[in-house]
Amino acid sequence: MDVIYEDNHLLVANKPAGQLAQGDSTGRPTLLDEAKAWIKQAYDKPGNVYLGLVHRLDRPASGVVVLARTSKAASRLSEEIRAGRPRKVYWALVEGLTEEGGACLDYLVRDEYTSRVGTESEGREARLRYVRKQHRDDTSGVEILLETGRHHQIRVQFAHRGHPVLGDRRYGSKRPFVDDAIALHAREMRILHPTRKEEMRFVAEPGPGWSDEWLNS
């Protein structure tokens, strides 16, 4: 497991693309299970290990995931996230030439497995800002500041504007990325430490499929 940070209250990992954050009906291995096993081995802990998953990251995406090692930390981190205080930065490779940057505001409606852009009266407000960092081979590399955390938000909002994330067939991408992955990476998260109340900054490096040209842009 790629551990970014760990103390008595937090375990922060770089989730690989294709891995579930927590269990579902498929029974596939999860980051949560792997993290619990890592703690048991690292600290020779008998019995069950407590870990709280306080936010989600889509299975085909990669990047920063914060786990709570105590129930108190889980409660405080969940409150921070519900209040929208953490800073979340994502990287994405999307089809076509985007604008140089800007803000996206939509109202998203969630179906069971997908989301879509709807009307203000039926959807939940979804906001993000982005900057285009590069463009080559009809692909735009964008850095995104996520202001709300709706289901599949980045994927839906860019696809709605004609720029689906590479590899994201669910939302209309016609171009492949890496097997079992889309080109969406949770690059950075800033959040208050649940006990020390100081801002913590966690950064995750992307995996296969991300070119040197993008990483150095």
C-alpha positions as CSV (number, residue, x, y, z in Angstrom):
1,M,0.0,0.0,0.0
2,D,1.2,3.5,-0.9
3,V,1.0,5.3,2.5
4,I,1.3,9.1,2.3
5,Y,1.0,9.9,6.0
6,E,0.2,8.1,9.2
7,D,-0.1,8.9,12.9
8,N,-2.4,7.8,15.8
9,H,-5.4,9.5,14.3
10,L,-4.9,9.4,10.5
11,L,-3.9,7.0,7.7
12,V,-3.6,8.7,4.3
13,A,-3.1,6.5,1.3
14,N,-2.7,6.9,-2.5
15,K,-5.4,4.7,-3.9
16,P,-4.5,3.1,-7.2
17,A,-7.0,3.3,-10.1
18,G,-9.3,0.3,-10.3
19,Q,-9.4,-0.4,-6.5
20,L,-12.6,0.1,-4.6
21,A,-12.4,2.4,-1.6
22,Q,-14.8,0.2,0.4
23,G,-16.7,-3.0,-0.2
24,D,-19.7,-3.4,-2.5
25,S,-21.7,-6.3,-3.9
26,T,-18.8,-7.4,-6.2
27,G,-16.7,-8.6,-3.3
28,R,-13.6,-7.0,-4.9
29,P,-10.6,-6.2,-2.7
30,T,-10.8,-2.7,-1.2
31,L,-8.5,0.0,0.0
32,L,-10.2,-0.2,3.4
33,D,-9.4,-3.9,3.8
34,E,-5.8,-3.4,2.6
35,A,-5.3,-0.5,5.1
36,K,-6.6,-2.5,8.0
37,A,-4.2,-5.4,7.1
38,W,-1.4,-2.9,6.9
39,I,-2.0,-1.5,10.4
40,K,-2.3,-5.0,11.8
41,Q,1.0,-6.0,10.4
42,A,2.8,-2.7,11.1
43,Y,1.7,-2.6,14.8
44,D,1.2,-6.3,15.4
45,K,-2.3,-5.6,16.4
46,P,-4.5,-8.6,17.5
47,G,-8.3,-8.6,16.7
48,N,-10.2,-6.1,14.6
49,V,-8.7,-2.8,13.5
50,Y,-10.9,0.3,13.4
51,L,-10.7,2.5,10.3
52,G,-13.2,5.0,9.2
53,L,-13.6,6.0,5.5
54,V,-14.6,9.7,5.7
55,H,-14.9,10.4,2.0
56,R,-15.2,8.6,-1.3
57,L,-13.1,8.2,-4.4
58,D,-14.5,6.6,-7.6
59,R,-13.1,3.1,-8.2
60,P,-11.5,3.9,-11.6
61,A,-9.9,7.1,-10.2
62,S,-6.7,7.3,-8.2
63,G,-5.3,9.5,-5.5
64,V,-5.5,10.8,-2.0
65,V,-7.9,9.0,0.4
66,V,-8.0,10.0,4.1
67,L,-8.9,7.3,6.7
68,A,-9.6,7.9,10.4
69,R,-7.9,5.6,12.9
70,T,-10.3,6.5,15.8
71,S,-14.1,7.2,16.0
72,K,-13.4,10.7,17.3
73,A,-11.2,11.5,14.3
74,A,-13.8,10.0,12.0
75,S,-16.5,12.3,13.5
76,R,-14.4,15.4,13.3
77,L,-13.2,14.8,9.7
78,S,-16.7,13.9,8.5
79,E,-17.9,17.2,10.0
80,E,-15.1,19.1,8.1
81,I,-16.1,17.4,4.9
82,R,-19.8,18.0,5.3
83,A,-19.0,21.7,5.9
84,G,-17.0,21.8,2.6
85,R,-13.9,23.1,4.3
86,P,-11.2,20.8,2.9
87,R,-9.4,21.9,-0.3
88,K,-9.5,19.2,-3.0
89,V,-7.4,19.4,-6.1
90,Y,-7.7,16.9,-9.0
91,W,-5.9,16.3,-12.2
92,A,-7.7,15.1,-15.3
93,L,-7.0,14.3,-18.9
94,V,-10.0,15.1,-21.0
95,E,-10.9,14.8,-24.6
96,G,-10.6,17.9,-26.9
97,L,-9.5,21.5,-26.3
98,T,-11.1,23.0,-23.2
99,E,-11.3,26.7,-22.4
100,E,-8.1,28.0,-20.7
101,G,-10.0,27.8,-17.5
102,G,-13.0,28.9,-15.7
103,A,-15.8,27.9,-13.3
104,C,-18.5,25.2,-13.9
105,L,-21.9,25.4,-12.1
106,D,-24.5,22.8,-12.7
107,Y,-27.3,20.9,-10.9
108,L,-26.7,17.2,-10.8
109,V,-29.3,14.5,-10.5
110,R,-28.1,11.1,-9.3
111,D,-29.6,7.9,-10.7
112,E,-28.5,4.6,-9.2
113,Y,-25.1,4.2,-10.9
114,T,-24.7,7.5,-12.8
115,S,-25.4,11.2,-12.4
116,R,-26.6,13.7,-15.0
117,V,-27.0,17.5,-15.3
118,G,-30.5,18.5,-14.5
119,T,-32.5,21.6,-13.6
120,E,-32.0,23.7,-10.5
121,S,-35.3,22.5,-9.2
122,E,-34.4,18.8,-9.4
123,G,-30.7,18.7,-8.9
124,R,-28.0,19.5,-6.3
125,E,-25.6,22.4,-6.9
126,A,-22.2,21.3,-8.2
127,R,-19.3,23.8,-8.4
128,L,-15.7,23.5,-9.6
129,R,-13.0,25.7,-11.0
130,Y,-10.3,24.6,-13.4
131,V,-7.2,25.7,-15.3
132,R,-6.0,24.0,-18.5
133,K,-2.3,23.2,-18.0
134,Q,-1.5,21.7,-21.3
135,H,-3.0,20.5,-24.7
136,R,-1.6,17.9,-27.0
137,D,-2.9,15.1,-29.2
138,D,-6.4,16.5,-28.8
139,T,-6.2,16.0,-25.1
140,S,-6.4,18.7,-22.4
141,G,-4.7,18.3,-19.1
142,V,-6.7,20.3,-16.4
143,E,-6.1,21.0,-12.8
144,I,-9.4,21.2,-10.9
145,L,-10.4,22.8,-7.6
146,L,-13.4,20.9,-6.5
147,E,-15.8,23.1,-4.5
148,T,-18.6,20.6,-3.9
149,G,-18.5,16.8,-3.7
150,R,-21.3,15.4,-5.8
151,H,-21.5,11.9,-7.2
152,H,-19.2,11.6,-10.2
153,Q,-19.1,15.4,-10.3
154,I,-16.0,16.1,-12.3
155,R,-16.8,13.3,-14.8
156,V,-20.3,14.5,-15.4
157,Q,-19.5,18.3,-15.6
158,F,-16.7,17.9,-18.1
159,A,-18.6,15.3,-20.2
160,H,-21.6,17.7,-20.3
161,R,-19.3,20.3,-21.9
162,G,-18.1,17.8,-24.5
163,H,-14.8,16.9,-22.7
164,P,-15.2,13.4,-21.1
165,V,-12.4,12.1,-19.0
166,L,-10.2,9.7,-21.0
167,G,-11.2,6.1,-20.5
168,D,-14.6,7.1,-18.9
169,R,-16.9,5.1,-21.2
170,R,-19.8,5.5,-18.7
171,Y,-19.9,9.2,-19.6
172,G,-19.1,9.0,-23.3
173,S,-15.3,8.8,-23.7
174,K,-14.4,7.1,-27.0
175,R,-10.7,7.0,-26.2
176,P,-8.9,4.5,-23.9
177,F,-6.7,5.1,-20.9
178,V,-5.1,2.5,-18.7
179,D,-7.0,-0.8,-18.2
180,D,-9.6,-0.5,-15.4
181,A,-8.8,3.2,-15.0
182,I,-9.9,6.7,-16.0
183,A,-7.6,9.7,-16.3
184,L,-8.8,11.3,-13.0
185,H,-6.5,11.7,-10.1
186,A,-7.1,13.2,-6.6
187,R,-3.8,15.1,-6.5
188,E,-4.0,17.1,-3.3
189,M,-6.2,17.4,-0.1
190,R,-5.8,19.9,2.6
191,I,-7.8,19.3,5.8
192,L,-7.6,20.2,9.5
193,H,-6.0,17.6,11.7
194,P,-8.7,16.2,13.9
195,T,-6.9,16.7,17.2
196,R,-4.1,19.2,16.5
197,K,-6.4,21.5,14.5
198,E,-3.6,22.4,12.1
199,E,-3.9,22.3,8.4
200,M,-2.4,19.1,6.8
201,R,-1.6,18.9,3.1
202,F,-1.4,15.5,1.5
203,V,-0.2,15.0,-2.1
204,A,-0.4,11.8,-4.2
205,E,1.6,11.0,-7.3
206,P,-0.4,9.6,-10.2
207,G,0.2,6.1,-11.6
208,P,0.5,4.6,-15.1
209,G,-0.8,6.5,-18.0
210,W,0.3,9.9,-16.9
211,S,3.0,11.2,-19.2
212,D,6.1,13.1,-18.2
213,E,4.9,16.0,-20.2
214,W,1.8,16.3,-18.0
215,L,3.7,15.7,-14.7
216,N,6.2,18.4,-15.6
217,S,3.7,21.0,-16.9
